Amino acid sequence: MNEGYPTNRIIRMNELSAKIGYAKSTIYGLVKDGHFPAPFRLVPNGRAVGWFEEAVDKWLQERARQSASNCNH
């Protein structure tokens, strides 16, 4: 694999839900409120959506940083 290189891997909702531990409805609620990266359509005018795994990983890292800073106060 390309260790150390950015990936443009796309993940779908089932994998996303398992990765971050949130229900689908919670994820879509966070997207709606602007607190989670929005998905994009995989095919123009299609129903299938996905997220770049890198964007999700950055979101998780930011959440971890926020949590750590809140614990230190």
mmCIF file of the N, C-alpha and C atoms, coordinates in Angstrom:
data_MODEL
# 
_entry.id   MODEL 
# 
loop_
_atom_site.group_PDB 
_atom_site.id 
_atom_site.type_symbol 
_atom_site.label_atom_id 
_atom_site.label_alt_id 
_atom_site.label_comp_id 
_atom_site.label_asym_id 
_atom_site.label_entity_id 
_atom_site.label_seq_id 
_atom_site.pdbx_PDB_ins_code 
_atom_site.Cartn_x 
_atom_site.Cartn_y 
_atom_site.Cartn_z 
_atom_site.occupancy 
_atom_site.B_iso_or_equiv 
_atom_site.pdbx_formal_charge 
_atom_site.auth_seq_id 
_atom_site.auth_comp_id 
_atom_site.auth_asym_id 
_atom_site.auth_atom_id 
_atom_site.pdbx_PDB_model_num 
ATOM 1   N N  . MET A 1 1  ? 0.833   -1.179 0.000   1.00 0.00 ? 1  MET A N  1 
ATOM 2   C CA . MET A 1 1  ? 0.000   0.000  0.000   1.00 0.00 ? 1  MET A CA 1 
ATOM 3   C C  . MET A 1 1  ? 0.875   1.238  0.000   1.00 0.00 ? 1  MET A C  1 
ATOM 4   N N  . ASN A 1 2  ? 0.315   2.390  -0.260  1.00 0.00 ? 2  ASN A N  1 
ATOM 5   C CA . ASN A 1 2  ? 1.062   3.646  -0.334  1.00 0.00 ? 2  ASN A CA 1 
ATOM 6   C C  . ASN A 1 2  ? 1.139   4.320  1.031   1.00 0.00 ? 2  ASN A C  1 
ATOM 7   N N  . GLU A 1 3  ? 1.882   3.739  1.944   1.00 0.00 ? 3  GLU A N  1 
ATOM 8   C CA . GLU A 1 3  ? 2.042   4.314  3.279   1.00 0.00 ? 3  GLU A CA 1 
ATOM 9   C C  . GLU A 1 3  ? 2.625   5.719  3.170   1.00 0.00 ? 3  GLU A C  1 
ATOM 10  N N  . GLY A 1 4  ? 2.052   6.660  3.908   1.00 0.00 ? 4  GLY A N  1 
ATOM 11  C CA . GLY A 1 4  ? 2.568   8.013  3.918   1.00 0.00 ? 4  GLY A CA 1 
ATOM 12  C C  . GLY A 1 4  ? 2.042   8.904  2.805   1.00 0.00 ? 4  GLY A C  1 
ATOM 13  N N  . TYR A 1 5  ? 1.299   8.351  1.886   1.00 0.00 ? 5  TYR A N  1 
ATOM 14  C CA . TYR A 1 5  ? 0.737   9.151  0.797   1.00 0.00 ? 5  TYR A CA 1 
ATOM 15  C C  . TYR A 1 5  ? -0.746  9.371  1.057   1.00 0.00 ? 5  TYR A C  1 
ATOM 16  N N  . PRO A 1 6  ? -1.261  10.566 0.733   1.00 0.00 ? 6  PRO A N  1 
ATOM 17  C CA . PRO A 1 6  ? -2.694  10.797 0.937   1.00 0.00 ? 6  PRO A CA 1 
ATOM 18  C C  . PRO A 1 6  ? -3.514  9.873  0.053   1.00 0.00 ? 6  PRO A C  1 
ATOM 19  N N  . THR A 1 7  ? -4.665  9.517  0.558   1.00 0.00 ? 7  THR A N  1 
ATOM 20  C CA . THR A 1 7  ? -5.545  8.645  -0.193  1.00 0.00 ? 7  THR A CA 1 
ATOM 21  C C  . THR A 1 7  ? -6.840  9.371  -0.529  1.00 0.00 ? 7  THR A C  1 
ATOM 22  N N  . ASN A 1 8  ? -7.392  9.055  -1.620  1.00 0.00 ? 8  ASN A N  1 
ATOM 23  C CA . ASN A 1 8  ? -8.686  9.611  -2.007  1.00 0.00 ? 8  ASN A CA 1 
ATOM 24  C C  . ASN A 1 8  ? -9.762  8.542  -1.888  1.00 0.00 ? 8  ASN A C  1 
ATOM 25  N N  . ARG A 1 9  ? -9.553  7.602  -0.975  1.00 0.00 ? 9  ARG A N  1 
ATOM 26  C CA . ARG A 1 9  ? -10.505 6.507  -0.796  1.00 0.00 ? 9  ARG A CA 1 
ATOM 27  C C  . ARG A 1 9  ? -11.857 7.056  -0.376  1.00 0.00 ? 9  ARG A C  1 
ATOM 28  N N  . ILE A 1 10 ? -12.894 6.533  -0.975  1.00 0.00 ? 10 ILE A N  1 
ATOM 29  C CA . ILE A 1 10 ? -14.255 6.955  -0.688  1.00 0.00 ? 10 ILE A CA 1 
ATOM 30  C C  . ILE A 1 10 ? -14.914 5.893  0.171   1.00 0.00 ? 10 ILE A C  1 
ATOM 31  N N  . ILE A 1 11 ? -15.586 6.343  1.225   1.00 0.00 ? 11 ILE A N  1 
ATOM 32  C CA . ILE A 1 11 ? -16.327 5.404  2.047   1.00 0.00 ? 11 ILE A CA 1 
ATOM 33  C C  . ILE A 1 11 ? -17.813 5.735  1.968   1.00 0.00 ? 11 ILE A C  1 
ATOM 34  N N  . ARG A 1 12 ? -18.606 4.681  2.049   1.00 0.00 ? 12 ARG A N  1 
ATOM 35  C CA . ARG A 1 12 ? -20.060 4.822  1.995   1.00 0.00 ? 12 ARG A CA 1 
ATOM 36  C C  . ARG A 1 12 ? -20.622 4.804  3.408   1.00 0.00 ? 12 ARG A C  1 
ATOM 37  N N  . MET A 1 13 ? -21.901 5.042  3.540   1.00 0.00 ? 13 MET A N  1 
ATOM 38  C CA . MET A 1 13 ? -22.537 5.223  4.839   1.00 0.00 ? 13 MET A CA 1 
ATOM 39  C C  . MET A 1 13 ? -22.325 4.042  5.796   1.00 0.00 ? 13 MET A C  1 
ATOM 40  N N  . ASN A 1 14 ? -22.475 2.819  5.341   1.00 0.00 ? 14 ASN A N  1 
ATOM 41  C CA . ASN A 1 14 ? -22.332 1.692  6.263   1.00 0.00 ? 14 ASN A CA 1 
ATOM 42  C C  . ASN A 1 14 ? -20.936 1.649  6.874   1.00 0.00 ? 14 ASN A C  1 
ATOM 43  N N  . GLU A 1 15 ? -19.924 1.870  6.071   1.00 0.00 ? 15 GLU A N  1 
ATOM 44  C CA . GLU A 1 15 ? -18.555 1.878  6.584   1.00 0.00 ? 15 GLU A CA 1 
ATOM 45  C C  . GLU A 1 15 ? -18.331 3.102  7.470   1.00 0.00 ? 15 GLU A C  1 
ATOM 46  N N  . LEU A 1 16 ? -18.877 4.240  7.072   1.00 0.00 ? 16 LEU A N  1 
ATOM 47  C CA . LEU A 1 16 ? -18.734 5.460  7.848   1.00 0.00 ? 16 LEU A CA 1 
ATOM 48  C C  . LEU A 1 16 ? -19.352 5.289  9.231   1.00 0.00 ? 16 LEU A C  1 
ATOM 49  N N  . SER A 1 17 ? -20.542 4.744  9.285   1.00 0.00 ? 17 SER A N  1 
ATOM 50  C CA . SER A 1 17 ? -21.232 4.535  10.552  1.00 0.00 ? 17 SER A CA 1 
ATOM 51  C C  . SER A 1 17 ? -20.411 3.628  11.470  1.00 0.00 ? 17 SER A C  1 
ATOM 52  N N  . ALA A 1 18 ? -19.854 2.567  10.921  1.00 0.00 ? 18 ALA A N  1 
ATOM 53  C CA . ALA A 1 18 ? -19.021 1.658  11.713  1.00 0.00 ? 18 ALA A CA 1 
ATOM 54  C C  . ALA A 1 18 ? -17.727 2.342  12.149  1.00 0.00 ? 18 ALA A C  1 
ATOM 55  N N  . LYS A 1 19 ? -17.169 3.166  11.294  1.00 0.00 ? 19 LYS A N  1 
ATOM 56  C CA . LYS A 1 19 ? -15.888 3.823  11.580  1.00 0.00 ? 19 LYS A CA 1 
ATOM 57  C C  . LYS A 1 19 ? -16.002 4.808  12.733  1.00 0.00 ? 19 LYS A C  1 
ATOM 58  N N  . ILE A 1 20 ? -17.058 5.628  12.741  1.00 0.00 ? 20 ILE A N  1 
ATOM 59  C CA . ILE A 1 20 ? -17.150 6.661  13.773  1.00 0.00 ? 20 ILE A CA 1 
ATOM 60  C C  . ILE A 1 20 ? -18.102 6.291  14.903  1.00 0.00 ? 20 ILE A C  1 
ATOM 61  N N  . GLY A 1 21 ? -18.850 5.216  14.755  1.00 0.00 ? 21 GLY A N  1 
ATOM 62  C CA . GLY A 1 21 ? -19.706 4.743  15.832  1.00 0.00 ? 21 GLY A CA 1 
ATOM 63  C C  . GLY A 1 21 ? -20.995 5.508  16.018  1.00 0.00 ? 21 GLY A C  1 
ATOM 64  N N  . TYR A 1 22 ? -21.433 6.212  14.999  1.00 0.00 ? 22 TYR A N  1 
ATOM 65  C CA . TYR A 1 22 ? -22.692 6.952  15.057  1.00 0.00 ? 22 TYR A CA 1 
ATOM 66  C C  . TYR A 1 22 ? -23.711 6.303  14.132  1.00 0.00 ? 22 TYR A C  1 
ATOM 67  N N  . ALA A 1 23 ? -24.976 6.422  14.509  1.00 0.00 ? 23 ALA A N  1 
ATOM 68  C CA . ALA A 1 23 ? -26.055 5.946  13.655  1.00 0.00 ? 23 ALA A CA 1 
ATOM 69  C C  . ALA A 1 23 ? -26.159 6.842  12.420  1.00 0.00 ? 23 ALA A C  1 
ATOM 70  N N  . LYS A 1 24 ? -26.737 6.304  11.371  1.00 0.00 ? 24 LYS A N  1 
ATOM 71  C CA . LYS A 1 24 ? -26.899 7.068  10.127  1.00 0.00 ? 24 LYS A CA 1 
ATOM 72  C C  . LYS A 1 24 ? -27.665 8.360  10.367  1.00 0.00 ? 24 LYS A C  1 
ATOM 73  N N  . SER A 1 25 ? -28.726 8.289  11.163  1.00 0.00 ? 25 SER A N  1 
ATOM 74  C CA . SER A 1 25 ? -29.529 9.492  11.418  1.00 0.00 ? 25 SER A CA 1 
ATOM 75  C C  . SER A 1 25 ? -28.714 10.556 12.142  1.00 0.00 ? 25 SER A C  1 
ATOM 76  N N  . THR A 1 26 ? -27.831 10.149 13.040  1.00 0.00 ? 26 THR A N  1 
ATOM 77  C CA . THR A 1 26 ? -26.980 11.095 13.757  1.00 0.00 ? 26 THR A CA 1 
ATOM 78  C C  . THR A 1 26 ? -26.004 11.762 12.798  1.00 0.00 ? 26 THR A C  1 
ATOM 79  N N  . ILE A 1 27 ? -25.427 10.975 11.903  1.00 0.00 ? 27 ILE A N  1 
ATOM 80  C CA . ILE A 1 27 ? -24.482 11.514 10.918  1.00 0.00 ? 27 ILE A CA 1 
ATOM 81  C C  . ILE A 1 27 ? -25.178 12.546 10.033  1.00 0.00 ? 27 ILE A C  1 
ATOM 82  N N  . TYR A 1 28 ? -26.347 12.197 9.510   1.00 0.00 ? 28 TYR A N  1 
ATOM 83  C CA . TYR A 1 28 ? -27.049 13.142 8.651   1.00 0.00 ? 28 TYR A CA 1 
ATOM 84  C C  . TYR A 1 28 ? -27.484 14.389 9.424   1.00 0.00 ? 28 TYR A C  1 
ATOM 85  N N  . GLY A 1 29 ? -27.804 14.248 10.703  1.00 0.00 ? 29 GLY A N  1 
ATOM 86  C CA . GLY A 1 29 ? -28.124 15.407 11.524  1.00 0.00 ? 29 GLY A CA 1 
ATOM 87  C C  . GLY A 1 29 ? -26.919 16.327 11.698  1.00 0.00 ? 29 GLY A C  1 
ATOM 88  N N  . LEU A 1 30 ? -25.746 15.733 11.918  1.00 0.00 ? 30 LEU A N  1 
ATOM 89  C CA . LEU A 1 30 ? -24.518 16.521 12.038  1.00 0.00 ? 30 LEU A CA 1 
ATOM 90  C C  . LEU A 1 30 ? -24.189 17.233 10.731  1.00 0.00 ? 30 LEU A C  1 
ATOM 91  N N  . VAL A 1 31 ? -24.402 16.538 9.604   1.00 0.00 ? 31 VAL A N  1 
ATOM 92  C CA . VAL A 1 31 ? -24.174 17.161 8.290   1.00 0.00 ? 31 VAL A CA 1 
ATOM 93  C C  . VAL A 1 31 ? -25.115 18.349 8.119   1.00 0.00 ? 31 VAL A C  1 
ATOM 94  N N  . LYS A 1 32 ? -26.378 18.140 8.446   1.00 0.00 ? 32 LYS A N  1 
ATOM 95  C CA . LYS A 1 32 ? -27.386 19.196 8.297   1.00 0.00 ? 32 LYS A CA 1 
ATOM 96  C C  . LYS A 1 32 ? -27.028 20.425 9.124   1.00 0.00 ? 32 LYS A C  1 
ATOM 97  N N  . ASP A 1 33 ? -26.499 20.199 10.329  1.00 0.00 ? 33 ASP A N  1 
ATOM 98  C CA . ASP A 1 33 ? -26.133 21.300 11.222  1.00 0.00 ? 33 ASP A CA 1 
ATOM 99  C C  . ASP A 1 33 ? -24.753 21.880 10.926  1.00 0.00 ? 33 ASP A C  1 
ATOM 100 N N  . GLY A 1 34 ? -24.060 21.324 9.935   1.00 0.00 ? 34 GLY A N  1 
ATOM 101 C CA . GLY A 1 34 ? -22.742 21.828 9.561   1.00 0.00 ? 34 GLY A CA 1 
ATOM 102 C C  . GLY A 1 34 ? -21.615 21.367 10.473  1.00 0.00 ? 34 GLY A C  1 
ATOM 103 N N  . HIS A 1 35 ? -21.852 20.282 11.223  1.00 0.00 ? 35 HIS A N  1 
ATOM 104 C CA . HIS A 1 35 ? -20.846 19.785 12.166  1.00 0.00 ? 35 HIS A CA 1 
ATOM 105 C C  . HIS A 1 35 ? -20.117 18.542 11.677  1.00 0.00 ? 35 HIS A C  1 
ATOM 106 N N  . PHE A 1 36 ? -20.363 18.133 10.456  1.00 0.00 ? 36 PHE A N  1 
ATOM 107 C CA . PHE A 1 36 ? -19.709 16.964 9.883   1.00 0.00 ? 36 PHE A CA 1 
ATOM 108 C C  . PHE A 1 36 ? -19.568 17.199 8.384   1.00 0.00 ? 36 PHE A C  1 
ATOM 109 N N  . PRO A 1 37 ? -18.488 16.693 7.776   1.00 0.00 ? 37 PRO A N  1 
ATOM 110 C CA . PRO A 1 37 ? -18.314 16.893 6.327   1.00 0.00 ? 37 PRO A CA 1 
ATOM 111 C C  . PRO A 1 37 ? -19.517 16.360 5.533   1.00 0.00 ? 37 PRO A C  1 
ATOM 112 N N  . ALA A 1 38 ? -19.943 17.133 4.577   1.00 0.00 ? 38 ALA A N  1 
ATOM 113 C CA . ALA A 1 38 ? -21.072 16.727 3.742   1.00 0.00 ? 38 ALA A CA 1 
ATOM 114 C C  . ALA A 1 38 ? -20.636 15.663 2.742   1.00 0.00 ? 38 ALA A C  1 
ATOM 115 N N  . PRO A 1 39 ? -21.535 14.734 2.441   1.00 0.00 ? 39 PRO A N  1 
ATOM 116 C CA . PRO A 1 39 ? -21.216 13.738 1.415   1.00 0.00 ? 39 PRO A CA 1 
ATOM 117 C C  . PRO A 1 39 ? -21.325 14.367 0.033   1.00 0.00 ? 39 PRO A C  1 
ATOM 118 N N  . PHE A 1 40 ? -20.867 13.636 -0.947  1.00 0.00 ? 40 PHE A N  1 
ATOM 119 C CA . PHE A 1 40 ? -21.025 14.087 -2.334  1.00 0.00 ? 40 PHE A CA 1 
ATOM 120 C C  . PHE A 1 40 ? -21.585 12.936 -3.147  1.00 0.00 ? 40 PHE A C  1 
ATOM 121 N N  . ARG A 1 41 ? -22.262 13.277 -4.219  1.00 0.00 ? 41 ARG A N  1 
ATOM 122 C CA . ARG A 1 41 ? -22.868 12.257 -5.082  1.00 0.00 ? 41 ARG A CA 1 
ATOM 123 C C  . ARG A 1 41 ? -21.780 11.572 -5.902  1.00 0.00 ? 41 ARG A C  1 
ATOM 124 N N  . LEU A 1 42 ? -21.827 10.267 -5.924  1.00 0.00 ? 42 LEU A N  1 
ATOM 125 C CA . LEU A 1 42 ? -20.835 9.495  -6.661  1.00 0.00 ? 42 LEU A CA 1 
ATOM 126 C C  . LEU A 1 42 ? -21.090 9.526  -8.162  1.00 0.00 ? 42 LEU A C  1 
ATOM 127 N N  . VAL A 1 43 ? -22.348 9.707  -8.518  1.00 0.00 ? 43 VAL A N  1 
ATOM 128 C CA . VAL A 1 43 ? -22.740 9.819  -9.927  1.00 0.00 ? 43 VAL A CA 1 
ATOM 129 C C  . VAL A 1 43 ? -23.648 11.038 -10.027 1.00 0.00 ? 43 VAL A C  1 
ATOM 130 N N  . PRO A 1 44 ? -23.400 11.938 -10.972 1.00 0.00 ? 44 PRO A N  1 
ATOM 131 C CA . PRO A 1 44 ? -24.280 13.106 -11.096 1.00 0.00 ? 44 PRO A CA 1 
ATOM 132 C C  . PRO A 1 44 ? -25.746 12.692 -11.169 1.00 0.00 ? 44 PRO A C  1 
ATOM 133 N N  . ASN A 1 45 ? -26.564 13.346 -10.361 1.00 0.00 ? 45 ASN A N  1 
ATOM 134 C CA . ASN A 1 45 ? -28.008 13.082 -10.272 1.00 0.00 ? 45 ASN A CA 1 
ATOM 135 C C  . ASN A 1 45 ? -28.327 11.683 -9.746  1.00 0.00 ? 45 ASN A C  1 
ATOM 136 N N  . GLY A 1 46 ? -27.338 10.984 -9.225  1.00 0.00 ? 46 GLY A N  1 
ATOM 137 C CA . GLY A 1 46 ? -27.562 9.656  -8.664  1.00 0.00 ? 46 GLY A CA 1 
ATOM 138 C C  . GLY A 1 46 ? -27.909 9.733  -7.186  1.00 0.00 ? 46 GLY A C  1 
ATOM 139 N N  . ARG A 1 47 ? -28.263 8.584  -6.629  1.00 0.00 ? 47 ARG A N  1 
ATOM 140 C CA . ARG A 1 47 ? -28.623 8.513  -5.213  1.00 0.00 ? 47 ARG A CA 1 
ATOM 141 C C  . ARG A 1 47 ? -27.429 8.186  -4.335  1.00 0.00 ? 47 ARG A C  1 
ATOM 142 N N  . ALA A 1 48 ? -26.440 7.497  -4.874  1.00 0.00 ? 48 ALA A N  1 
ATOM 143 C CA . ALA A 1 48 ? -25.300 7.048  -4.074  1.00 0.00 ? 48 ALA A CA 1 
ATOM 144 C C  . ALA A 1 48 ? -24.419 8.222  -3.672  1.00 0.00 ? 48 ALA A C  1 
ATOM 145 N N  . VAL A 1 49 ? -24.108 8.281  -2.375  1.00 0.00 ? 49 VAL A N  1 
ATOM 146 C CA . VAL A 1 49 ? -23.226 9.321  -1.864  1.00 0.00 ? 49 VAL A CA 1 
ATOM 147 C C  . VAL A 1 49 ? -22.064 8.680  -1.120  1.00 0.00 ? 49 VAL A C  1 
ATOM 148 N N  . GLY A 1 50 ? -21.013 9.455  -0.947  1.00 0.00 ? 50 GLY A N  1 
ATOM 149 C CA . GLY A 1 50 ? -19.851 8.967  -0.220  1.00 0.00 ? 50 GLY A CA 1 
ATOM 150 C C  . GLY A 1 50 ? -19.077 10.116 0.389   1.00 0.00 ? 50 GLY A C  1 
ATOM 151 N N  . TRP A 1 51 ? -18.116 9.765  1.206   1.00 0.00 ? 51 TRP A N  1 
ATOM 152 C CA . TRP A 1 51 ? -17.232 10.726 1.863   1.00 0.00 ? 51 TRP A CA 1 
ATOM 153 C C  . TRP A 1 51 ? -15.795 10.339 1.571   1.00 0.00 ? 51 TRP A C  1 
ATOM 154 N N  . PHE A 1 52 ? -14.922 11.320 1.414   1.00 0.00 ? 52 PHE A N  1 
ATOM 155 C CA . PHE A 1 52 ? -13.505 11.013 1.329   1.00 0.00 ? 52 PHE A CA 1 
ATOM 156 C C  . PHE A 1 52 ? -13.056 10.597 2.727   1.00 0.00 ? 52 PHE A C  1 
ATOM 157 N N  . GLU A 1 53 ? -12.414 9.461  2.818   1.00 0.00 ? 53 GLU A N  1 
ATOM 158 C CA . GLU A 1 53 ? -11.979 8.951  4.117   1.00 0.00 ? 53 GLU A CA 1 
ATOM 159 C C  . GLU A 1 53 ? -11.039 9.939  4.804   1.00 0.00 ? 53 GLU A C  1 
ATOM 160 N N  . GLU A 1 54 ? -10.233 10.618 4.028   1.00 0.00 ? 54 GLU A N  1 
ATOM 161 C CA . GLU A 1 54 ? -9.289  11.590 4.579   1.00 0.00 ? 54 GLU A CA 1 
ATOM 162 C C  . GLU A 1 54 ? -10.036 12.722 5.309   1.00 0.00 ? 54 GLU A C  1 
ATOM 163 N N  . ALA A 1 55 ? -11.154 13.187 4.758   1.00 0.00 ? 55 ALA A N  1 
ATOM 164 C CA . ALA A 1 55 ? -11.943 14.241 5.398   1.00 0.00 ? 55 ALA A CA 1 
ATOM 165 C C  . ALA A 1 55 ? -12.543 13.744 6.712   1.00 0.00 ? 55 ALA A C  1 
ATOM 166 N N  . VAL A 1 56 ? -12.990 12.501 6.716   1.00 0.00 ? 56 VAL A N  1 
ATOM 167 C CA . VAL A 1 56 ? -13.542 11.910 7.937   1.00 0.00 ? 56 VAL A CA 1 
ATOM 168 C C  . VAL A 1 56 ? -12.446 11.761 8.990   1.00 0.00 ? 56 VAL A C  1 
ATOM 169 N N  . ASP A 1 57 ? -11.276 11.307 8.578   1.00 0.00 ? 57 ASP A N  1 
ATOM 170 C CA . ASP A 1 57 ? -10.157 11.155 9.514   1.00 0.00 ? 57 ASP A CA 1 
ATOM 171 C C  . ASP A 1 57 ? -9.760  12.505 10.124  1.00 0.00 ? 57 ASP A C  1 
ATOM 172 N N  . LYS A 1 58 ? -9.754  13.554 9.318   1.00 0.00 ? 58 LYS A N  1 
ATOM 173 C CA . LYS A 1 58 ? -9.433  14.892 9.832   1.00 0.00 ? 58 LYS A CA 1 
ATOM 174 C C  . LYS A 1 58 ? -10.486 15.345 10.841  1.00 0.00 ? 58 LYS A C  1 
ATOM 175 N N  . TRP A 1 59 ? -11.754 15.053 10.556  1.00 0.00 ? 59 TRP A N  1 
ATOM 176 C CA . TRP A 1 59 ? -12.831 15.395 11.471  1.00 0.00 ? 59 TRP A CA 1 
ATOM 177 C C  . TRP A 1 59 ? -12.635 14.670 12.804  1.00 0.00 ? 59 TRP A C  1 
ATOM 178 N N  . LEU A 1 60 ? -12.297 13.385 12.746  1.00 0.00 ? 60 LEU A N  1 
ATOM 179 C CA . LEU A 1 60 ? -12.062 12.610 13.966  1.00 0.00 ? 60 LEU A CA 1 
ATOM 180 C C  . LEU A 1 60 ? -10.886 13.168 14.761  1.00 0.00 ? 60 LEU A C  1 
ATOM 181 N N  . GLN A 1 61 ? -9.824  13.536 14.075  1.00 0.00 ? 61 GLN A N  1 
ATOM 182 C CA . GLN A 1 61 ? -8.661  14.102 14.751  1.00 0.00 ? 61 GLN A CA 1 
ATOM 183 C C  . GLN A 1 61 ? -9.010  15.419 15.435  1.00 0.00 ? 61 GLN A C  1 
ATOM 184 N N  . GLU A 1 62 ? -9.804  16.240 14.777  1.00 0.00 ? 62 GLU A N  1 
ATOM 185 C CA . GLU A 1 62 ? -10.223 17.518 15.366  1.00 0.00 ? 62 GLU A CA 1 
ATOM 186 C C  . GLU A 1 62 ? -11.088 17.273 16.598  1.00 0.00 ? 62 GLU A C  1 
ATOM 187 N N  . ARG A 1 63 ? -11.990 16.308 16.521  1.00 0.00 ? 63 ARG A N  1 
ATOM 188 C CA . ARG A 1 63 ? -12.824 15.967 17.679  1.00 0.00 ? 63 ARG A CA 1 
ATOM 189 C C  . ARG A 1 63 ? -11.957 15.510 18.844  1.00 0.00 ? 63 ARG A C  1 
ATOM 190 N N  . ALA A 1 64 ? -10.924 14.713 18.559  1.00 0.00 ? 64 ALA A N  1 
ATOM 191 C CA . ALA A 1 64 ? -10.019 14.237 19.607  1.00 0.00 ? 64 ALA A CA 1 
ATOM 192 C C  . ALA A 1 64 ? -9.270  15.410 20.231  1.00 0.00 ? 64 ALA A C  1 
ATOM 193 N N  . ARG A 1 65 ? -8.820  16.359 19.412  1.00 0.00 ? 65 ARG A N  1 
ATOM 194 C CA . ARG A 1 65 ? -8.133  17.550 19.934  1.00 0.00 ? 65 ARG A CA 1 
ATOM 195 C C  . ARG A 1 65 ? -9.062  18.372 20.825  1.00 0.00 ? 65 ARG A C  1 
ATOM 196 N N  . GLN A 1 66 ? -10.302 18.556 20.375  1.00 0.00 ? 66 GLN A N  1 
ATOM 197 C CA . GLN A 1 66 ? -11.269 19.333 21.165  1.00 0.00 ? 66 GLN A CA 1 
ATOM 198 C C  . GLN A 1 66 ? -11.547 18.642 22.499  1.00 0.00 ? 66 GLN A C  1 
ATOM 199 N N  . SER A 1 67 ? -11.681 17.346 22.452  1.00 0.00 ? 67 SER A N  1 
ATOM 200 C CA . SER A 1 67 ? -11.954 16.581 23.671  1.00 0.00 ? 67 SER A CA 1 
ATOM 201 C C  . SER A 1 67 ? -10.784 16.684 24.645  1.00 0.00 ? 67 SER A C  1 
ATOM 202 N N  . ALA A 1 68 ? -9.563  16.573 24.118  1.00 0.00 ? 68 ALA A N  1 
ATOM 203 C CA . ALA A 1 68 ? -8.381  16.670 24.969  1.00 0.00 ? 68 ALA A CA 1 
ATOM 204 C C  . ALA A 1 68 ? -8.274  18.049 25.591  1.00 0.00 ? 68 ALA A C  1 
ATOM 205 N N  . SER A 1 69 ? -8.566  19.102 24.821  1.00 0.00 ? 69 SER A N  1 
ATOM 206 C CA . SER A 1 69 ? -8.456  20.456 25.375  1.00 0.00 ? 69 SER A CA 1 
ATOM 207 C C  . SER A 1 69 ? -9.552  20.706 26.403  1.00 0.00 ? 69 SER A C  1 
ATOM 208 N N  . ASN A 1 70 ? -10.724 20.110 26.236  1.00 0.00 ? 70 ASN A N  1 
ATOM 209 C CA . ASN A 1 70 ? -11.795 20.260 27.218  1.00 0.00 ? 70 ASN A CA 1 
ATOM 210 C C  . ASN A 1 70 ? -11.469 19.526 28.515  1.00 0.00 ? 70 ASN A C  1 
ATOM 211 N N  . CYS A 1 71 ? -10.747 18.420 28.423  1.00 0.00 ? 71 CYS A N  1 
ATOM 212 C CA . CYS A 1 71 ? -10.369 17.655 29.608  1.00 0.00 ? 71 CYS A CA 1 
ATOM 213 C C  . CYS A 1 71 ? -9.302  18.375 30.410  1.00 0.00 ? 71 CYS A C  1 
ATOM 214 N N  . ASN A 1 72 ? -8.520  19.227 29.759  1.00 0.00 ? 72 ASN A N  1 
ATOM 215 C CA . ASN A 1 72 ? -7.431  19.938 30.434  1.00 0.00 ? 72 ASN A CA 1 
ATOM 216 C C  . ASN A 1 72 ? -7.906  21.196 31.147  1.00 0.00 ? 72 ASN A C  1 
ATOM 217 N N  . HIS A 1 73 ? -9.175  21.555 30.993  1.00 0.00 ? 73 HIS A N  1 
ATOM 218 C CA . HIS A 1 73 ? -9.684  22.792 31.636  1.00 0.00 ? 73 HIS A CA 1 
ATOM 219 C C  . HIS A 1 73 ? -10.396 22.480 32.909  1.00 0.00 ? 73 HIS A C  1 
# 
